[in-house]
Amino acid sequence: MDRVAGFGKHTRLAWFVSLITVNIAFGSAHSDQGITGIIDEGLMGVLLGLLYLGTNRNLSVPIIAHGVADTVDVLWMFIGRYPGT
């Protein structure tokens, strides 16, 4: 996101465009998971990106949030309650 926002000199608009652009690409990279994978991963990227921007670009916060989300997903799969399984 930082590099993409750099094209717009890191203005507020540049960060917004970066957030959307990077996460459209991120969601599209998950096309092997179908449309729900694209949407799910794209939205998760936006949420983590907003968390990154909202914490004054502190990368450790979305990293921890991502780890917690993945841990919860694995626990749901382990007990057989993960959606779609």
Sequence and secondary structure as in RCSB ss.txt:
>XXXX:A:sequence
MDRVAGFGKHTRLAWFVSLITVNIAFGSAHSDQGITGIIDEGLMGVLLGLLYLGTNRNLSVPIIAHGVADTVDVL
WMFIGRYPGT
>XXXX:A:secstr
 HHHHHTTTT HHHHHHHHHHHHHHHHHTTGGGHHHHHHHHHHHHHHHHHHHHHTTS THHHHHHHHHHHHHHHH
HHHTT STT 
